[in-house]
Every structure is written in structure tokens, then in C-alpha cells.
Amino acid sequence: MYVKIETSRLDYFRKKQQHIRSELYQGIVDTITLGETNASNVGKRIILPSSFLGDPRDMRKRYMEAMALVQRYGKPDIFLTMTCNPNWKEITNELHLHEESQNRPDLVARVFRAKLEELKDQLFKRKIFGQVSAYVYVIEHQKRGLPHAHFLIILQKDWKVYAPESFDEIVSAEIPDKNTNLHLHNAVVKHMMHEPCGVLNPTNVCMKKNGCCKSNYPKNYASATTVGNDCFPIYRRSNNGVTVKVRGQNLDNRWVVPYNPYLLATFDCHINVEICSTIKAVKYLYKYIYKGHDRVAFNLISEQNNQQVDEIQQFQSTRWIAPPEAMSRIYGFIINEMYPAVYSLHLHLEDQHPVTFRANDDIINVVNLDRSRKSMLTEFFALNRVDENAKRLLYKEFPEYYVWNQQNKDWTPRKKKTVIGRIVTANPFEGERYYLRILLSHVRGPLSFDDLRTVDGVVAPTFREAATMHGLLQRDSSLEDCLQEASLYQVPSSLRRLFATILVYCNPTNPRELWERFEQDMSANFKPTEDSISNVRTQVLRSISFTIESMGKDINSYHLLDDDICFDEEEFQSREIDDELAVEILEEDIAASQFLNSEQQHVYNAVLEKVFANQNAAFFVDGPGGTGKTFLYRALLATVRSRKLVALATASSGVAASILPGGRTAHSRFKLPLDTDERNTCCVSKQSALANLLRAAKLIIWDEAPMTRKQHIEALDKMLRDINDSDVTFGAKVVVFGGDFRQVLPVVRKGTRQQQVNSSLVYSYLWPTLTKFRLTENMRARLDPIFSDYVLEVGNGMPPNTVDETIRIPNRMLIPYYDDNTSLDHLIEDVFHNIHEYSMNISTMMNRAILTPKNSYVDEINALLIHRLPGEIQRYYSFDETIDASKQSVMEDFLNTLTPNGLPPHELLLKKNCPIMLLRNINPSEGLCNGTRLICRAFDQNVIDAEIAVGHHIGKRVFIPRIPFLLNVDENSGFPFKRTQFPIRLSFAMTINKSQGQTLDCVGIYLPQPVFSHGQLYVALSRAKTSSAVRILIRPVSTEQREKNCTKNIVFIELLTLSCLN
């Protein structure tokens, strides 16, 4: 019966092809896919429009709308699947004698619909998981017949599940106690146990050809819920010996499908509940629920084939309709729903909107009708001309505040109902329409098409040019523009460094042309000699070459040198040594040796004894924050350098390196390998200038060594042995490592606790060879000894402060928690209470920061504070490109919402004198390391003028260009893409890990979720000198915790024991 109904509708669409093509190609619906852009095939394609529910275009449209919800409200928090139970009483009670549920698809469809409505009532009215911002659900019917519903739920901010501990409040993956909850126990056994597979049943339906279960059962035991390597949660599955018999096999907690106890007990059916933890999971889930109906056949048509492409025939030929699905459609049941509704906004060029009319209408009258000249877009412009509130909105934001009246062709204020907008997609191949969409997505309140093309009073000839002038598209000449803007500042040395940065990081297509264009600007501070201008050119190129070489590249790769220019090889080889010998030695550092305490003096004497005796030695200096490790390093460096000897200062982080005179990150100084294969070594050849420098070094200091993986330190050992032709540890050099194992450990991406500990220096073959010293006298303790002792107890994980990794925070340091917005505002006020004055007092502003565990919270706080800082906002937009060009139109909006770790945001908001942090090692020798903090001084479209605000290079002015960032497919985004943006982010707030190595006058600690790694709470607290300089805001993990003033403190006791600190 339903097949006849569907066929009748499809016949209607077959007869309306001319109208359908008009919609498809005039911007009413989403652009066709990349494979349909061949104009010669347009008339040969019979189109099945998106208005037909369930067809591929409808599914694609709904996928795009679901992704629009993610862009507006964030990633989903919960994925839920409910499957129809054919043994529900409401079904079995209505069956006749000898009748089975499969014989009554009408009954199955109606009962499932009723249960679905009851589930929605539980989720969205009774709010069993909390307040819901948005949701999507889809009813799926497979060939087996029984329907099931997939839900994706986005919770409001105050109800989001951040920490794995809170996952347990929603999801369980264990067999309940039979004695205390028999009903739930029976429901789990009946509905939530994965069928025996693998060695227990190799032929089970879930088995793949490689002999593994496609759902990876049985899972591993887990004593606590965590997030796994694949970004999906690993739920708690206790090894408690509880088993149940399923199909003749004894199964334990490893076979339980995750569920919510309340929903399972209520609905008595298979109801899988999962936590969505990352964007990678989101992409998978959305595609899963919108993958379309089951199909049983397909065929391929060659691109050269002139055969007509009949989408309607393809849909019918491959369609499989189960009886319950047929009954659901006959009854008119909703098969998918989305809240809030997503309103698709038309997109068309000027005078190219569709106009509808009857065949016998007078075409002149039709054209002259007022309503014929109106469309969603033209009336958006019209309302902006008369409504000040409308002018503050983007086109895609319009449906949230206004309603489109199709009959009257106008926008009217919205009174109720939550709706969000989405501009229909456009493909880059469409040219101007695609660029129009980019402008509409970023420009607020345009008054007309001409106004949209107007930038700073200049009317651009095309939308593409307007988008480029707004900084929304990358010019072919963007690198030339960058150098041109920087040249106006008339700082030749900075311009040369900028030019070198562009060569190394931006891969210009014609470096020689750029050089010739700006040679004179880069040469302005070199005076021509009597001989010729060529001497100046040689000096300038030599300067550029030195900078390029310090970045690990060779100037010969860029074809800038003429045949008559030749550099002195010996000069190149000695340049790095000369630079190190030229590092400024401060008088206070020279005098520091006179003020060392007894512990510091002991280390100082032991190290210098080996240095001046030319004997090899390797030391490790341990000391918590405040014990004067940096003071000791500076004294050692000054003493060695004052005798015209080479001493190298390095650190694991850019922040720590910037504090040391001549400091560099260990990665940039030693060319450490990016991966951690134990067989890899540093990229340093024995004939290089760097090798000469390392051979000449009498002392090497590596601060914050515990932050580095052991493989990197071992790579240094192998490299030093190689270039010095020595079998002695570290090539017979004197090396001083320092740090604090209580602080954060090396980052092991998605690694387990044991993997993190194993990556530490204490597990290296080098650890037993190091002479250990410990600094215990805390200089800061004199200011607040009670606080100093408290912080040390936090770092050591000592009771009574820490019980089961939970610690109570003293009330004097706490910001009371009321709700997220109010409490965060109080924290910001406490830390930056005079922000209007700080913009004129850079030192005061740079000595205060809010620390938080994750980058998403950093972005949230920075976004609030940049608006509070006085001044005019400067916006910079990134250029985001999918590696697969065919996905650009579909994924571009989504990419703009992502800010993966280590990447700058799509929309970068800056103001004059705002604090920023560098995100790449741009030019370490000049102080531009990953983590360097700077102050914005001036802006141009393609270059930012900034001043280094901390460390040895404080006060130096630098130019920062846009550079490309390539995100690999294994990152959280789920797919590879390239982002071109300035390599900076605001630094009012920073992650706890990034703050390591700094001492601040005022520290705010924001914990919307607990710390997740060893030493994070200790690092955050130890940035301050006294308890009065610390303010902590803890968001309770659950409502029961609100009055406890407790948070998690993760300390790997086994690591401290191995390092002899505990």
C-alpha cells in the first residue's frame, strides 16, 4: 500500500522537473555536489528534490542543519539509541492466539511511537539529564523490521558533562546487583548484554573477517571511567566476578552495552546511552544518523556516458521498505525531528532570485509586481535600512529575531519559538555566489548588494574583491602586502626577520620576486660603500641567511643568491658561537653567586668544578617553585659566559626559556625529533654550525626537563656522543637538568597513566647516571610560609589534604559558586579589577592571569576580557581550507567554529595593548618561541606589530605575519584541514600547562571541570607567591558537591617515589 503512495508522489516530482531545477539552480536549496557542476548534464538529470523525505538530498540537508546546531550550541553531549521491544505488554496484549508481533506492523509502529513520545517527555520535559539546548532524533528502520530511534542531545552550559566522573551519573556499563535491584538486573541481562562473540562464538553476526567484533567486545575491565585513545569514553567495568548466562555462555561486565539505569528500568527495551566527548565523535554520529535508508543494489555510470541520470529511478530501484516503516509513513508519524528548527536562508546574486508565475500570466506584469522584486535576502537588506536592531545581526542570525512571511514577502519581529538560521551552501566553483555567502556570514547589517561590496568607503567591483578587502579571502599578493605594510614602520632589521619568517613558514611561490621588491627597504640601515651597492646586498643577504639558518633552513633553498655572491664558510660556522658569546651578561647575574644559599652554593660549586676542569658530568637539580632554580641557572650562565666560554640555556617550554638570558626551547636548540621513536636522534649533522656550537659549549642547562619525554633527552645524548666522537654520556659535556617532578609530565596524546609515567626521565637509562641535588629552602616561604607548605603538600599528594585524589581548598582562596556566569564574573573582577588602567601599565597586566585546564575555557575567558579592555577591536579571520576540495562548501562553516589545540581561532579579536601568546617557534634566537607573551602595538591587514613582554628579549619589537597551520586527520576535528592565521591567541587566560615556569603577582584558577593530569593543580597554585594572590573558582561536578569546596588533585605517587621525592 505505502509503495503505491510513494510512487504516486515520485510521479508528481517527475512531472515538475522544470520547477525543481529552478529551485536547485537559483539558490533556494543547497548547491549541488561537486560532481554535478557539469552544465551539459543539467538537462539530462532527473532530480529528486530535498522536499521528498528520506531521499539523499533530504538527508544531506538535514545533516547540514544538524551541523548548524553544533555551530550554534556546541558539540552534542549524549548519544542515545532506543530499539523497539516486540515483547512490550502493549504489543503482546493485543495479539491474537498464535499471532506474532511481526504480523502486526501497525501495532509495532503505533506502540513504538507512543514509547518514543514518552521518552521525549522524560528527556525534554522532565529533563532527567538536565536542561537541553538542542536535540536531533531520527527513526531508522532496518531490513530486520523493528524500528529504533537515534538521539543526539546538546545540554545547556550549566548541565554539560565535562569530567569522566560525571559520566557515571548518566551512564553505567556494569551488571547491577541482583539482590538490591532485581528488576534492573533482569533488564540488563535481557536487553543490554552483547551477544557472545569472538572465541565464544566465532560465527556471530558482529564478527568481521579479521576475527574481531565490529563493536570491539568484550571490552577491557576499567576501575574508573576515562576517555580513551579514540576519543570515546572508556566506562567503568569492575572486575568484581559478577557473571550472567547469555546464550549458554557466562558473561561479565566486559559485555555490557552502556545504558542509563533509570531509562532502562522505565522502558524495558534496549536503550544504549553514550557520552559524546569530542568533535571527532560528533562527525561520526551525525553521519551515522543521517546515512539514509537501507539499500540492496547500486550501479555506476561513467562520466563520459550520455545516459540520463534518473535520481527518482535510482531511489526506487534501491529502496527497501520494512512493514513497520510503511505503517509509520501511512500513519504520518514524524520520522525525524530537530530542536530548535533550522531555517534555510536563500542565497542569490542581485536580480537572480526566482520568480513564480502561471503559464498564462503577462510576463511584463509579473516583472513589475512589487512582490516579484522581493526575496528573503533583498528584504534582509531592506529591514537593515530602517531597523537599528536588525543592523546588529548577521544574515544567518536573522531568523532568531525575525519571521519570514512568505505570503507578504517581508520579515516581521519574532515573538516566540526558538529558531536558528543557516545560509544554504554554495560551492567555490560558483564564483560570485560563493563569495557573496562568505560576506553574508561575516558582515553585519548590510543595506544592499552594493553596500555589501563597500569596504572602508570603497566599492569593490566584485564580491570576491570585497571579501578579500575584508580579510576574508587570502590574496595571491598577501605576502607582498604583508611586507609592504611592515616596511612603512621603517625598521629594516625587523623587516629582514619578517622576510625570513615568510620564506620559512609561508612557502612563497616566487621568493626572488619578493626579495627584489623589498631589497631597498631591508637595506635601509646599511650604508653603501665606495665600491658598489653589491656590498650592501651581500650584507643584507648575509643577515637574512643567518636568520634563516637559525630557523633550521638554508638560504640556498630560496634562490636569492646571485653567482657573484659568496659567503665566507668559516663565518657561517662561527656565527652561532659568536651569537652565544655576545649574549648580554647582567651585573645582577654576575653578583648572584654572592647571594646563593647553602644548597644553591653546593650545586654551583659542583657544576663549575667540572666545567673549569674540562670534566664530563650530568646533574639534575630538583626544587619546587620558589626554591631559586632560575636564580641558580642565571648565576651559572653568567659566571661561565663572563670568562668568554659558551654556555647554552634551554628549557622545555617557551615561557621557561624566555626567562633565561639567551634561552631557547630545547626543541629549537637541539633540533629534537618530532616523534618519539627511540631510534631517532636530533637533526644535527657533524659538519653544521650547530654542531660546532655544541662542541664548543662548556655548559648546557635544560630547565623544566620533567616536562620532556625521555626519548628527547636520550636523543640529545646520542647526538652529543656522535658529534663529539665520544662514548661518554652526553658526549663528555657538562649538562645540568632541572625541574620539579611534581609539575606536569610530558604530553602523551591519549596516553594512559602508566604510559605517561613510562615516558618520564626517571624511566630513562640516563636517570641513574645523573648526580641529583635537591633545593628545599623556599624563598617565597618567607612571604607566606603556611601557603608554601600547603602547595608542597598538594604537589606531594600528602594526606590529610588529599584523599582519593580529592583535596579541600581553603575558603580564603575560593570564589563562591552560584552559577557559571556570575561566579566567573567575580573571578575576573578579582584578578583584573582595574583592567582599564592595566592597558597603560603593561608590567602590571602581564603579571596576572587566569589559569584553567583546557583551551576551550581559555577562549571563553579571553573573549570576555578583550571586550572589557578599552580600545577599538580589530578582527582577523582565518582562511580555512579542507584538504579535500570537494568538501569545502559543506564543511567551511563548521571549520570556522573549531579551535583545535595549538591553532589560533578563526575569528581573532585584538586591541591595542592587549596581551597575546605566540603559538609557534617562529624565531627562537630572537625570543619568538611557542609560549612567548607579547603586547599588541599596531595592526595592519597582513602584519601585526608586537612587543615581547617577558623574558630576556623584553621590549623587542617584532612583526608577526599570517602562517599556515596544517591539522592532521587524527586530531579532534576528525578530518584534515589547513588554517592560515596569525600564530597568536589572547593571553589574559592560559592553560595551566602553558603557565609552567612563570611567577605571577595575581593568579586566578578556573576549574569548570577538575584537573585531568598529574601536577596540574600544583602548577596552578605554585604560580603565586602568597595565598592572598590566589583566587580559585570550582564548578561542582555534581549538585551534591556544591558545599564541599573540593576538587581533584592528581598526583602520580609512583613517579615521585622513583624520583626519590616521596
Secondary structure, 3 states (H helix, E strand, C coil): CHHHHHHHHHHHHHHCHHHHHHHHHCCCCCCCCHHHCCHHHHHHEECCCCCCCCCHHHHHHHHHHHHHHHHHHCCCCEEEEEECCCCCHHHHCCCCCCCCHHHCHHHHHHHHHHHHHHHHHHHHHCCCCCCEEEEEEEEEECCCCCEEEEEEEEECHHHCCCCHHHHCCCCECCCCCCCCCHHHHHHHHHHCECCCCECCECCCCCECCCCCECCCCCCCCECCCEECCCCCEECCECCCCCCEEECCEEECHHHECCECHHHHHHHCCCEEEEECCCHHHHHHHHHHHCCCCCECCCCCCCCCCCCCEEHHHHHHHCECCCHHHHHHHHHCCCCEEEECEEEEECCCCCCCCCCCCCCCCCHHHHHHCHHHHCCHHHHHHHHHHHCCCHHHCCHHHHHHCEEEECCCCEEEECCCCCEEEEECCCCHHHCHHHHHHHHHHHCCCCCCHHHHCEECCEECCCHHHHHHHCCCCCCCCHHHHHHHHHHCCCCHHHHHHHHHHHHHHCCCCCHHHHHHHHHHHHCCCCCCCCCCCHHHHHHHHHHHHHHHHHCCCCHHHHCCCCCCCCCCHHHHHHHHHHHHHCCCCCHHHHHHHHHCCHHHHHHHHHHHHHHHCCCCEEEEEECCCCCCHHHHHHHHHHHHHCCCCEEEEEECCHHHHHHCCCCEEHHHHHCCCCCCCCCCCCCCCCCCHHHHHHHHEEEEEEECHHHCCHHHHHHHHHHHHHHCCCCCHHHHCEEEEEECCCCCCCCCCCCCHHHHHHCCHHHCCCHHHCEEEECCCCCHHHCCHHHHHHHHHHHHCCCCCEECCEEECCHHHEECCCCHHHHHHHHHHHHCCCHHHHCCCHHHHHCEEEEECCHHHHHHHHHHHHHHCCCCCEEEECEEEECCHHHHHHHHHHHHHCCCCCCCCCEEEECCCCEEEECCCCEHHHCECCCCEEEEEEECCCEEEEEECCCCCCCCEEEEECEEEEECCCCCCCCCEEEEECCEEECCEEEHHHHCCCCCCEEEEEECCCCCCCCHHHHHHCCCCCHHHEEEEECCCCHHHCCCCEEECCCCHHHHHHCCCC
